[in-house]
Amino acid sequence: MHNCCEVQSSRVNKADGLRELCQVAGIPLDQVWAFGDDLNDVRMLSEVGWGVRMANHLPALNGIGKDITDFSNEADGVARYL
């Protein structure tokens, strides 16, 4: 992303939020798909049933999740993957 600044509390992460949402909705986390490209996505991609790295993911995410898209988030990678 260009000209972007992401701020996040050190006490929570995307995996925590997704886990809580799934609990409320009655959806097992192992049946969830998630997409990510940055360091703040690592736990989320690791904990869901199907974690997918975007084509433009940071090198630090190599090996995280179960698959990788052929397209970046800016090239509709999620839609094209699905």
HTML snippet that shows the backbone in 3Dmol.js (N, CA, C, O; Angstrom):
<script src="https://3Dmol.org/build/3Dmol-min.js"></script>
<div id="view" style="width:600px;height:400px;position:relative"></div>
<script>
const pdb = `
ATOM      1  N   MET A   1       0.835  -1.180   0.000  1.00  0.00           N
ATOM      2  CA  MET A   1       0.000   0.000   0.000  1.00  0.00           C
ATOM      3  C   MET A   1       0.874   1.235   0.000  1.00  0.00           C
ATOM      4  O   MET A   1       1.906   1.278   0.669  1.00  0.00           O
ATOM      5  N   HIS A   2       0.474   2.198  -0.722  1.00  0.00           N
ATOM      6  CA  HIS A   2       1.219   3.440  -0.788  1.00  0.00           C
ATOM      7  C   HIS A   2       0.641   4.439   0.202  1.00  0.00           C
ATOM      8  O   HIS A   2      -0.576   4.549   0.355  1.00  0.00           O
ATOM      9  N   ASN A   3       1.540   5.174   0.879  1.00  0.00           N
ATOM     10  CA  ASN A   3       1.114   6.220   1.801  1.00  0.00           C
ATOM     11  C   ASN A   3       0.115   5.710   2.823  1.00  0.00           C
ATOM     12  O   ASN A   3      -0.938   6.317   3.024  1.00  0.00           O
ATOM     13  N   CYS A   4       0.432   4.621   3.455  1.00  0.00           N
ATOM     14  CA  CYS A   4      -0.465   4.013   4.424  1.00  0.00           C
ATOM     15  C   CYS A   4       0.259   3.828   5.753  1.00  0.00           C
ATOM     16  O   CYS A   4       1.428   3.444   5.790  1.00  0.00           O
ATOM     17  N   CYS A   5      -0.445   4.102   6.828  1.00  0.00           N
ATOM     18  CA  CYS A   5       0.088   3.879   8.163  1.00  0.00           C
ATOM     19  C   CYS A   5      -0.948   3.091   8.949  1.00  0.00           C
ATOM     20  O   CYS A   5      -2.077   3.552   9.121  1.00  0.00           O
ATOM     21  N   GLU A   6      -0.578   1.908   9.427  1.00  0.00           N
ATOM     22  CA  GLU A   6      -1.490   1.090  10.209  1.00  0.00           C
ATOM     23  C   GLU A   6      -1.076   1.143  11.669  1.00  0.00           C
ATOM     24  O   GLU A   6       0.093   0.944  12.000  1.00  0.00           O
ATOM     25  N   VAL A   7      -2.040   1.413  12.541  1.00  0.00           N
ATOM     26  CA  VAL A   7      -1.785   1.486  13.975  1.00  0.00           C
ATOM     27  C   VAL A   7      -2.649   0.428  14.654  1.00  0.00           C
ATOM     28  O   VAL A   7      -3.841   0.307  14.370  1.00  0.00           O
ATOM     29  N   GLN A   8      -2.037  -0.330  15.548  1.00  0.00           N
ATOM     30  CA  GLN A   8      -2.755  -1.421  16.202  1.00  0.00           C
ATOM     31  C   GLN A   8      -2.225  -1.573  17.621  1.00  0.00           C
ATOM     32  O   GLN A   8      -1.026  -1.429  17.856  1.00  0.00           O
ATOM     33  N   SER A   9      -3.100  -1.858  18.551  1.00  0.00           N
ATOM     34  CA  SER A   9      -2.703  -2.096  19.929  1.00  0.00           C
ATOM     35  C   SER A   9      -1.829  -3.348  20.003  1.00  0.00           C
ATOM     36  O   SER A   9      -2.041  -4.308  19.262  1.00  0.00           O
ATOM     37  N   SER A  10      -0.862  -3.328  20.890  1.00  0.00           N
ATOM     38  CA  SER A  10       0.000  -4.496  21.068  1.00  0.00           C
ATOM     39  C   SER A  10      -0.707  -5.592  21.866  1.00  0.00           C
ATOM     40  O   SER A  10      -0.191  -6.704  21.982  1.00  0.00           O
ATOM     41  N   ARG A  11      -1.887  -5.285  22.419  1.00  0.00           N
ATOM     42  CA  ARG A  11      -2.624  -6.249  23.232  1.00  0.00           C
ATOM     43  C   ARG A  11      -3.664  -7.042  22.449  1.00  0.00           C
ATOM     44  O   ARG A  11      -4.242  -7.988  22.983  1.00  0.00           O
ATOM     45  N   VAL A  12      -3.910  -6.678  21.205  1.00  0.00           N
ATOM     46  CA  VAL A  12      -4.868  -7.406  20.377  1.00  0.00           C
ATOM     47  C   VAL A  12      -4.290  -7.596  18.989  1.00  0.00           C
ATOM     48  O   VAL A  12      -3.315  -6.943  18.617  1.00  0.00           O
ATOM     49  N   ASN A  13      -4.893  -8.487  18.229  1.00  0.00           N
ATOM     50  CA  ASN A  13      -4.458  -8.689  16.848  1.00  0.00           C
ATOM     51  C   ASN A  13      -5.654  -9.173  16.030  1.00  0.00           C
ATOM     52  O   ASN A  13      -6.727  -9.427  16.576  1.00  0.00           O
ATOM     53  N   LYS A  14      -5.464  -9.295  14.750  1.00  0.00           N
ATOM     54  CA  LYS A  14      -6.557  -9.701  13.864  1.00  0.00           C
ATOM     55  C   LYS A  14      -7.081 -11.088  14.196  1.00  0.00           C
ATOM     56  O   LYS A  14      -8.278 -11.342  14.062  1.00  0.00           O
ATOM     57  N   ALA A  15      -6.214 -11.982  14.625  1.00  0.00           N
ATOM     58  CA  ALA A  15      -6.652 -13.335  14.987  1.00  0.00           C
ATOM     59  C   ALA A  15      -7.610 -13.284  16.172  1.00  0.00           C
ATOM     60  O   ALA A  15      -8.607 -14.006  16.191  1.00  0.00           O
ATOM     61  N   ASP A  16      -7.319 -12.438  17.160  1.00  0.00           N
ATOM     62  CA  ASP A  16      -8.202 -12.308  18.321  1.00  0.00           C
ATOM     63  C   ASP A  16      -9.582 -11.820  17.905  1.00  0.00           C
ATOM     64  O   ASP A  16     -10.598 -12.367  18.335  1.00  0.00           O
ATOM     65  N   GLY A  17      -9.612 -10.787  17.066  1.00  0.00           N
ATOM     66  CA  GLY A  17     -10.889 -10.247  16.599  1.00  0.00           C
ATOM     67  C   GLY A  17     -11.676 -11.258  15.790  1.00  0.00           C
ATOM     68  O   GLY A  17     -12.889 -11.383  15.957  1.00  0.00           O
ATOM     69  N   LEU A  18     -11.000 -11.972  14.926  1.00  0.00           N
ATOM     70  CA  LEU A  18     -11.663 -12.973  14.099  1.00  0.00           C
ATOM     71  C   LEU A  18     -12.169 -14.135  14.948  1.00  0.00           C
ATOM     72  O   LEU A  18     -13.258 -14.656  14.706  1.00  0.00           O
ATOM     73  N   ARG A  19     -11.387 -14.538  15.935  1.00  0.00           N
ATOM     74  CA  ARG A  19     -11.789 -15.612  16.837  1.00  0.00           C
ATOM     75  C   ARG A  19     -13.060 -15.223  17.601  1.00  0.00           C
ATOM     76  O   ARG A  19     -13.978 -16.032  17.734  1.00  0.00           O
ATOM     77  N   GLU A  20     -13.110 -13.985  18.101  1.00  0.00           N
ATOM     78  CA  GLU A  20     -14.287 -13.516  18.839  1.00  0.00           C
ATOM     79  C   GLU A  20     -15.509 -13.430  17.928  1.00  0.00           C
ATOM     80  O   GLU A  20     -16.603 -13.835  18.320  1.00  0.00           O
ATOM     81  N   LEU A  21     -15.333 -12.908  16.725  1.00  0.00           N
ATOM     82  CA  LEU A  21     -16.428 -12.832  15.759  1.00  0.00           C
ATOM     83  C   LEU A  21     -16.973 -14.220  15.437  1.00  0.00           C
ATOM     84  O   LEU A  21     -18.186 -14.426  15.386  1.00  0.00           O
ATOM     85  N   CYS A  22     -16.075 -15.157  15.226  1.00  0.00           N
ATOM     86  CA  CYS A  22     -16.493 -16.530  14.916  1.00  0.00           C
ATOM     87  C   CYS A  22     -17.236 -17.163  16.082  1.00  0.00           C
ATOM     88  O   CYS A  22     -18.205 -17.895  15.882  1.00  0.00           O
ATOM     89  N   GLN A  23     -16.786 -16.884  17.290  1.00  0.00           N
ATOM     90  CA  GLN A  23     -17.460 -17.426  18.465  1.00  0.00           C
ATOM     91  C   GLN A  23     -18.891 -16.898  18.548  1.00  0.00           C
ATOM     92  O   GLN A  23     -19.817 -17.668  18.806  1.00  0.00           O
ATOM     93  N   VAL A  24     -19.082 -15.611  18.334  1.00  0.00           N
ATOM     94  CA  VAL A  24     -20.414 -15.005  18.368  1.00  0.00           C
ATOM     95  C   VAL A  24     -21.294 -15.579  17.256  1.00  0.00           C
ATOM     96  O   VAL A  24     -22.482 -15.829  17.462  1.00  0.00           O
ATOM     97  N   ALA A  25     -20.706 -15.785  16.081  1.00  0.00           N
ATOM     98  CA  ALA A  25     -21.464 -16.273  14.925  1.00  0.00           C
ATOM     99  C   ALA A  25     -21.615 -17.793  14.913  1.00  0.00           C
ATOM    100  O   ALA A  25     -22.356 -18.337  14.095  1.00  0.00           O
ATOM    101  N   GLY A  26     -20.921 -18.473  15.810  1.00  0.00           N
ATOM    102  CA  GLY A  26     -21.005 -19.926  15.850  1.00  0.00           C
ATOM    103  C   GLY A  26     -20.284 -20.612  14.704  1.00  0.00           C
ATOM    104  O   GLY A  26     -20.690 -21.684  14.257  1.00  0.00           O
ATOM    105  N   ILE A  27     -19.215 -19.991  14.233  1.00  0.00           N
ATOM    106  CA  ILE A  27     -18.441 -20.546  13.119  1.00  0.00           C
ATOM    107  C   ILE A  27     -17.095 -21.038  13.652  1.00  0.00           C
ATOM    108  O   ILE A  27     -16.347 -20.247  14.227  1.00  0.00           O
ATOM    109  N   PRO A  28     -16.768 -22.309  13.478  1.00  0.00           N
ATOM    110  CA  PRO A  28     -15.456 -22.806  13.918  1.00  0.00           C
ATOM    111  C   PRO A  28     -14.331 -22.111  13.144  1.00  0.00           C
ATOM    112  O   PRO A  28     -14.408 -21.964  11.924  1.00  0.00           O
ATOM    113  N   LEU A  29     -13.299 -21.690  13.857  1.00  0.00           N
ATOM    114  CA  LEU A  29     -12.184 -20.984  13.227  1.00  0.00           C
ATOM    115  C   LEU A  29     -11.511 -21.822  12.153  1.00  0.00           C
ATOM    116  O   LEU A  29     -10.948 -21.276  11.204  1.00  0.00           O
ATOM    117  N   ASP A  30     -11.560 -23.140  12.290  1.00  0.00           N
ATOM    118  CA  ASP A  30     -10.918 -23.988  11.288  1.00  0.00           C
ATOM    119  C   ASP A  30     -11.708 -24.054   9.978  1.00  0.00           C
ATOM    120  O   ASP A  30     -11.256 -24.674   9.015  1.00  0.00           O
ATOM    121  N   GLN A  31     -12.874 -23.424   9.935  1.00  0.00           N
ATOM    122  CA  GLN A  31     -13.657 -23.351   8.706  1.00  0.00           C
ATOM    123  C   GLN A  31     -13.594 -21.967   8.053  1.00  0.00           C
ATOM    124  O   GLN A  31     -14.335 -21.682   7.112  1.00  0.00           O
ATOM    125  N   VAL A  32     -12.706 -21.117   8.561  1.00  0.00           N
ATOM    126  CA  VAL A  32     -12.596 -19.736   8.080  1.00  0.00           C
ATOM    127  C   VAL A  32     -11.411 -19.594   7.140  1.00  0.00           C
ATOM    128  O   VAL A  32     -10.360 -20.202   7.340  1.00  0.00           O
ATOM    129  N   TRP A  33     -11.603 -18.779   6.114  1.00  0.00           N
ATOM    130  CA  TRP A  33     -10.521 -18.394   5.210  1.00  0.00           C
ATOM    131  C   TRP A  33     -10.145 -16.956   5.538  1.00  0.00           C
ATOM    132  O   TRP A  33     -11.013 -16.148   5.866  1.00  0.00           O
ATOM    133  N   ALA A  34      -8.863 -16.632   5.453  1.00  0.00           N
ATOM    134  CA  ALA A  34      -8.395 -15.270   5.668  1.00  0.00           C
ATOM    135  C   ALA A  34      -7.278 -14.967   4.677  1.00  0.00           C
ATOM    136  O   ALA A  34      -6.540 -15.856   4.253  1.00  0.00           O
ATOM    137  N   PHE A  35      -7.175 -13.709   4.324  1.00  0.00           N
ATOM    138  CA  PHE A  35      -6.170 -13.257   3.357  1.00  0.00           C
ATOM    139  C   PHE A  35      -5.319 -12.172   4.003  1.00  0.00           C
ATOM    140  O   PHE A  35      -5.840 -11.341   4.747  1.00  0.00           O
ATOM    141  N   GLY A  36      -4.022 -12.167   3.730  1.00  0.00           N
ATOM    142  CA  GLY A  36      -3.169 -11.148   4.317  1.00  0.00           C
ATOM    143  C   GLY A  36      -1.875 -10.955   3.557  1.00  0.00           C
ATOM    144  O   GLY A  36      -1.478 -11.783   2.737  1.00  0.00           O
ATOM    145  N   ASP A  37      -1.221  -9.827   3.857  1.00  0.00           N
ATOM    146  CA  ASP A  37       0.020  -9.504   3.161  1.00  0.00           C
ATOM    147  C   ASP A  37       1.080  -8.857   4.048  1.00  0.00           C
ATOM    148  O   ASP A  37       2.179  -8.565   3.577  1.00  0.00           O
ATOM    149  N   ASP A  38       0.766  -8.626   5.332  1.00  0.00           N
ATOM    150  CA  ASP A  38       1.667  -7.852   6.177  1.00  0.00           C
ATOM    151  C   ASP A  38       1.886  -8.559   7.514  1.00  0.00           C
ATOM    152  O   ASP A  38       1.227  -9.553   7.819  1.00  0.00           O
ATOM    153  N   LEU A  39       2.809  -8.040   8.293  1.00  0.00           N
ATOM    154  CA  LEU A  39       3.162  -8.662   9.568  1.00  0.00           C
ATOM    155  C   LEU A  39       1.984  -8.766  10.528  1.00  0.00           C
ATOM    156  O   LEU A  39       1.922  -9.694  11.335  1.00  0.00           O
ATOM    157  N   ASN A  40       1.050  -7.822  10.449  1.00  0.00           N
ATOM    158  CA  ASN A  40      -0.098  -7.879  11.355  1.00  0.00           C
ATOM    159  C   ASN A  40      -1.104  -8.965  10.951  1.00  0.00           C
ATOM    160  O   ASN A  40      -2.146  -9.106  11.592  1.00  0.00           O
ATOM    161  N   ASP A  41      -0.810  -9.715   9.922  1.00  0.00           N
ATOM    162  CA  ASP A  41      -1.673 -10.809   9.467  1.00  0.00           C
ATOM    163  C   ASP A  41      -1.137 -12.198   9.844  1.00  0.00           C
ATOM    164  O   ASP A  41      -1.824 -13.197   9.632  1.00  0.00           O
ATOM    165  N   VAL A  42       0.047 -12.271  10.384  1.00  0.00           N
ATOM    166  CA  VAL A  42       0.706 -13.552  10.629  1.00  0.00           C
ATOM    167  C   VAL A  42      -0.132 -14.482  11.502  1.00  0.00           C
ATOM    168  O   VAL A  42      -0.410 -15.612  11.101  1.00  0.00           O
ATOM    169  N   ARG A  43      -0.539 -14.032  12.682  1.00  0.00           N
ATOM    170  CA  ARG A  43      -1.317 -14.911  13.570  1.00  0.00           C
ATOM    171  C   ARG A  43      -2.636 -15.305  12.937  1.00  0.00           C
ATOM    172  O   ARG A  43      -3.054 -16.458  13.035  1.00  0.00           O
ATOM    173  N   MET A  44      -3.294 -14.359  12.289  1.00  0.00           N
ATOM    174  CA  MET A  44      -4.576 -14.645  11.653  1.00  0.00           C
ATOM    175  C   MET A  44      -4.409 -15.733  10.587  1.00  0.00           C
ATOM    176  O   MET A  44      -5.172 -16.699  10.559  1.00  0.00           O
ATOM    177  N   LEU A  45      -3.423 -15.577   9.723  1.00  0.00           N
ATOM    178  CA  LEU A  45      -3.199 -16.554   8.655  1.00  0.00           C
ATOM    179  C   LEU A  45      -2.796 -17.917   9.215  1.00  0.00           C
ATOM    180  O   LEU A  45      -3.065 -18.952   8.604  1.00  0.00           O
ATOM    181  N   SER A  46      -2.158 -17.909  10.364  1.00  0.00           N
ATOM    182  CA  SER A  46      -1.702 -19.157  10.983  1.00  0.00           C
ATOM    183  C   SER A  46      -2.815 -19.893  11.718  1.00  0.00           C
ATOM    184  O   SER A  46      -2.782 -21.119  11.824  1.00  0.00           O
ATOM    185  N   GLU A  47      -3.799 -19.156  12.225  1.00  0.00           N
ATOM    186  CA  GLU A  47      -4.810 -19.761  13.085  1.00  0.00           C
ATOM    187  C   GLU A  47      -6.104 -20.153  12.395  1.00  0.00           C
ATOM    188  O   GLU A  47      -6.858 -20.966  12.930  1.00  0.00           O
ATOM    189  N   VAL A  48      -6.381 -19.600  11.222  1.00  0.00           N
ATOM    190  CA  VAL A  48      -7.618 -19.963  10.521  1.00  0.00           C
ATOM    191  C   VAL A  48      -7.425 -21.289   9.787  1.00  0.00           C
ATOM    192  O   VAL A  48      -6.306 -21.784   9.651  1.00  0.00           O
ATOM    193  N   GLY A  49      -8.521 -21.840   9.326  1.00  0.00           N
ATOM    194  CA  GLY A  49      -8.449 -23.100   8.602  1.00  0.00           C
ATOM    195  C   GLY A  49      -7.734 -22.992   7.272  1.00  0.00           C
ATOM    196  O   GLY A  49      -7.057 -23.929   6.847  1.00  0.00           O
ATOM    197  N   TRP A  50      -7.882 -21.840   6.603  1.00  0.00           N
ATOM    198  CA  TRP A  50      -7.244 -21.671   5.294  1.00  0.00           C
ATOM    199  C   TRP A  50      -6.717 -20.241   5.180  1.00  0.00           C
ATOM    200  O   TRP A  50      -7.458 -19.324   4.828  1.00  0.00           O
ATOM    201  N   GLY A  51      -5.444 -20.063   5.478  1.00  0.00           N
ATOM    202  CA  GLY A  51      -4.810 -18.753   5.381  1.00  0.00           C
ATOM    203  C   GLY A  51      -4.142 -18.594   4.024  1.00  0.00           C
ATOM    204  O   GLY A  51      -3.421 -19.481   3.565  1.00  0.00           O
ATOM    205  N   VAL A  52      -4.390 -17.449   3.386  1.00  0.00           N
ATOM    206  CA  VAL A  52      -3.866 -17.206   2.040  1.00  0.00           C
ATOM    207  C   VAL A  52      -3.046 -15.918   2.028  1.00  0.00           C
ATOM    208  O   VAL A  52      -3.533 -14.858   2.422  1.00  0.00           O
ATOM    209  N   ARG A  53      -1.804 -16.020   1.576  1.00  0.00           N
ATOM    210  CA  ARG A  53      -0.951 -14.838   1.420  1.00  0.00           C
ATOM    211  C   ARG A  53      -1.232 -14.190   0.067  1.00  0.00           C
ATOM    212  O   ARG A  53      -1.408 -14.874  -0.941  1.00  0.00           O
ATOM    213  N   MET A  54      -1.269 -12.874   0.062  1.00  0.00           N
ATOM    214  CA  MET A  54      -1.434 -12.136  -1.184  1.00  0.00           C
ATOM    215  C   MET A  54      -0.114 -12.183  -1.957  1.00  0.00           C
ATOM    216  O   MET A  54       0.947 -12.377  -1.365  1.00  0.00           O
ATOM    217  N   ALA A  55      -0.179 -12.006  -3.267  1.00  0.00           N
ATOM    218  CA  ALA A  55       1.033 -12.055  -4.093  1.00  0.00           C
ATOM    219  C   ALA A  55       2.058 -11.009  -3.651  1.00  0.00           C
ATOM    220  O   ALA A  55       3.261 -11.220  -3.803  1.00  0.00           O
ATOM    221  N   ASN A  56       1.593  -9.891  -3.108  1.00  0.00           N
ATOM    222  CA  ASN A  56       2.485  -8.814  -2.691  1.00  0.00           C
ATOM    223  C   ASN A  56       2.838  -8.890  -1.208  1.00  0.00           C
ATOM    224  O   ASN A  56       3.193  -7.876  -0.608  1.00  0.00           O
ATOM    225  N   HIS A  57       2.745 -10.089  -0.604  1.00  0.00           N
ATOM    226  CA  HIS A  57       3.038 -10.224   0.823  1.00  0.00           C
ATOM    227  C   HIS A  57       4.501  -9.922   1.122  1.00  0.00           C
ATOM    228  O   HIS A  57       5.376 -10.052   0.266  1.00  0.00           O
ATOM    229  N   LEU A  58       4.735  -9.516   2.364  1.00  0.00           N
ATOM    230  CA  LEU A  58       6.104  -9.285   2.801  1.00  0.00           C
ATOM    231  C   LEU A  58       6.859 -10.612   2.861  1.00  0.00           C
ATOM    232  O   LEU A  58       6.265 -11.647   3.165  1.00  0.00           O
ATOM    233  N   PRO A  59       8.157 -10.593   2.575  1.00  0.00           N
ATOM    234  CA  PRO A  59       8.952 -11.819   2.628  1.00  0.00           C
ATOM    235  C   PRO A  59       8.870 -12.514   3.993  1.00  0.00           C
ATOM    236  O   PRO A  59       9.018 -13.734   4.070  1.00  0.00           O
ATOM    237  N   ALA A  60       8.640 -11.767   5.048  1.00  0.00           N
ATOM    238  CA  ALA A  60       8.544 -12.352   6.390  1.00  0.00           C
ATOM    239  C   ALA A  60       7.366 -13.313   6.518  1.00  0.00           C
ATOM    240  O   ALA A  60       7.330 -14.116   7.451  1.00  0.00           O
ATOM    241  N   LEU A  61       6.413 -13.247   5.608  1.00  0.00           N
ATOM    242  CA  LEU A  61       5.249 -14.132   5.648  1.00  0.00           C
ATOM    243  C   LEU A  61       5.465 -15.441   4.879  1.00  0.00           C
ATOM    244  O   LEU A  61       4.589 -16.305   4.877  1.00  0.00           O
ATOM    245  N   ASN A  62       6.607 -15.590   4.235  1.00  0.00           N
ATOM    246  CA  ASN A  62       6.875 -16.826   3.489  1.00  0.00           C
ATOM    247  C   ASN A  62       6.671 -18.033   4.394  1.00  0.00           C
ATOM    248  O   ASN A  62       7.200 -18.087   5.504  1.00  0.00           O
ATOM    249  N   GLY A  63       5.900 -18.998   3.911  1.00  0.00           N
ATOM    250  CA  GLY A  63       5.636 -20.206   4.670  1.00  0.00           C
ATOM    251  C   GLY A  63       4.443 -20.113   5.608  1.00  0.00           C
ATOM    252  O   GLY A  63       4.057 -21.121   6.202  1.00  0.00           O
ATOM    253  N   ILE A  64       3.853 -18.944   5.759  1.00  0.00           N
ATOM    254  CA  ILE A  64       2.689 -18.752   6.630  1.00  0.00           C
ATOM    255  C   ILE A  64       1.426 -19.041   5.822  1.00  0.00           C
ATOM    256  O   ILE A  64       1.344 -18.671   4.651  1.00  0.00           O
ATOM    257  N   GLY A  65       0.461 -19.687   6.427  1.00  0.00           N
ATOM    258  CA  GLY A  65      -0.786 -19.998   5.744  1.00  0.00           C
ATOM    259  C   GLY A  65      -0.671 -21.235   4.882  1.00  0.00           C
ATOM    260  O   GLY A  65       0.326 -21.956   4.922  1.00  0.00           O
ATOM    261  N   LYS A  66      -1.706 -21.465   4.107  1.00  0.00           N
ATOM    262  CA  LYS A  66      -1.777 -22.686   3.298  1.00  0.00           C
ATOM    263  C   LYS A  66      -1.601 -22.446   1.800  1.00  0.00           C
ATOM    264  O   LYS A  66      -1.340 -23.385   1.047  1.00  0.00           O
ATOM    265  N   ASP A  67      -1.746 -21.180   1.359  1.00  0.00           N
ATOM    266  CA  ASP A  67      -1.687 -20.928  -0.080  1.00  0.00           C
ATOM    267  C   ASP A  67      -1.291 -19.482  -0.323  1.00  0.00           C
ATOM    268  O   ASP A  67      -1.152 -18.700   0.617  1.00  0.00           O
ATOM    269  N   ILE A  68      -1.110 -19.134  -1.586  1.00  0.00           N
ATOM    270  CA  ILE A  68      -0.756 -17.777  -1.999  1.00  0.00           C
ATOM    271  C   ILE A  68      -1.529 -17.443  -3.263  1.00  0.00           C
ATOM    272  O   ILE A  68      -1.700 -18.292  -4.138  1.00  0.00           O
ATOM    273  N   THR A  69      -1.996 -16.204  -3.357  1.00  0.00           N
ATOM    274  CA  THR A  69      -2.692 -15.778  -4.573  1.00  0.00           C
ATOM    275  C   THR A  69      -1.678 -15.447  -5.657  1.00  0.00           C
ATOM    276  O   THR A  69      -0.500 -15.232  -5.371  1.00  0.00           O
ATOM    277  N   ASP A  70      -2.136 -15.408  -6.889  1.00  0.00           N
ATOM    278  CA  ASP A  70      -1.292 -14.970  -7.995  1.00  0.00           C
ATOM    279  C   ASP A  70      -1.359 -13.462  -8.174  1.00  0.00           C
ATOM    280  O   ASP A  70      -0.641 -12.894  -8.997  1.00  0.00           O
ATOM    281  N   PHE A  71      -2.238 -12.806  -7.389  1.00  0.00           N
ATOM    282  CA  PHE A  71      -2.470 -11.377  -7.560  1.00  0.00           C
ATOM    283  C   PHE A  71      -2.335 -10.639  -6.230  1.00  0.00           C
ATOM    284  O   PHE A  71      -2.516 -11.224  -5.163  1.00  0.00           O
ATOM    285  N   SER A  72      -2.018  -9.362  -6.307  1.00  0.00           N
ATOM    286  CA  SER A  72      -1.878  -8.544  -5.104  1.00  0.00           C
ATOM    287  C   SER A  72      -3.243  -8.076  -4.613  1.00  0.00           C
ATOM    288  O   SER A  72      -4.258  -8.271  -5.282  1.00  0.00           O
ATOM    289  N   ASN A  73      -3.251  -7.461  -3.444  1.00  0.00           N
ATOM    290  CA  ASN A  73      -4.493  -6.898  -2.932  1.00  0.00           C
ATOM    291  C   ASN A  73      -4.978  -5.746  -3.817  1.00  0.00           C
ATOM    292  O   ASN A  73      -6.181  -5.494  -3.901  1.00  0.00           O
ATOM    293  N   GLU A  74      -4.070  -5.060  -4.461  1.00  0.00           N
ATOM    294  CA  GLU A  74      -4.443  -3.951  -5.337  1.00  0.00           C
ATOM    295  C   GLU A  74      -4.932  -4.428  -6.707  1.00  0.00           C
ATOM    296  O   GLU A  74      -5.482  -3.638  -7.475  1.00  0.00           O
ATOM    297  N   ALA A  75      -4.738  -5.697  -7.015  1.00  0.00           N
ATOM    298  CA  ALA A  75      -5.190  -6.271  -8.289  1.00  0.00           C
ATOM    299  C   ALA A  75      -6.334  -7.257  -8.060  1.00  0.00           C
ATOM    300  O   ALA A  75      -6.484  -8.231  -8.797  1.00  0.00           O
ATOM    301  N   ASP A  76      -7.144  -6.990  -7.020  1.00  0.00           N
ATOM    302  CA  ASP A  76      -8.309  -7.834  -6.712  1.00  0.00           C
ATOM    303  C   ASP A  76      -7.936  -9.278  -6.437  1.00  0.00           C
ATOM    304  O   ASP A  76      -8.644 -10.198  -6.847  1.00  0.00           O
ATOM    305  N   GLY A  77      -6.817  -9.481  -5.737  1.00  0.00           N
ATOM    306  CA  GLY A  77      -6.319 -10.819  -5.472  1.00  0.00           C
ATOM    307  C   GLY A  77      -7.296 -11.714  -4.733  1.00  0.00           C
ATOM    308  O   GLY A  77      -7.370 -12.909  -5.022  1.00  0.00           O
ATOM    309  N   VAL A  78      -8.053 -11.165  -3.779  1.00  0.00           N
ATOM    310  CA  VAL A  78      -9.010 -11.996  -3.042  1.00  0.00           C
ATOM    311  C   VAL A  78     -10.111 -12.469  -3.967  1.00  0.00           C
ATOM    312  O   VAL A  78     -10.421 -13.660  -4.005  1.00  0.00           O
ATOM    313  N   ALA A  79     -10.706 -11.551  -4.716  1.00  0.00           N
ATOM    314  CA  ALA A  79     -11.798 -11.903  -5.630  1.00  0.00           C
ATOM    315  C   ALA A  79     -11.327 -12.908  -6.688  1.00  0.00           C
ATOM    316  O   ALA A  79     -12.040 -13.860  -7.006  1.00  0.00           O
ATOM    317  N   ARG A  80     -10.133 -12.692  -7.224  1.00  0.00           N
ATOM    318  CA  ARG A  80      -9.619 -13.590  -8.246  1.00  0.00           C
ATOM    319  C   ARG A  80      -9.309 -14.967  -7.669  1.00  0.00           C
ATOM    320  O   ARG A  80      -9.485 -15.978  -8.350  1.00  0.00           O
ATOM    321  N   TYR A  81      -8.856 -15.014  -6.442  1.00  0.00           N
ATOM    322  CA  TYR A  81      -8.562 -16.292  -5.799  1.00  0.00           C
ATOM    323  C   TYR A  81      -9.856 -17.081  -5.576  1.00  0.00           C
ATOM    324  O   TYR A  81      -9.929 -18.279  -5.847  1.00  0.00           O
ATOM    325  N   LEU A  82     -10.855 -16.385  -5.083  1.00  0.00           N
ATOM    326  CA  LEU A  82     -12.132 -17.062  -4.795  1.00  0.00           C
ATOM    327  C   LEU A  82     -12.823 -17.481  -6.081  1.00  0.00           C
ATOM    328  O   LEU A  82     -13.907 -18.062  -6.039  1.00  0.00           O
TER     329      LEU A  82
END
`;
const viewer = $3Dmol.createViewer("view");
viewer.addModel(pdb, "pdb");
viewer.setStyle({}, {cartoon: {color: "spectrum"}});
viewer.zoomTo();
viewer.render();
</script>
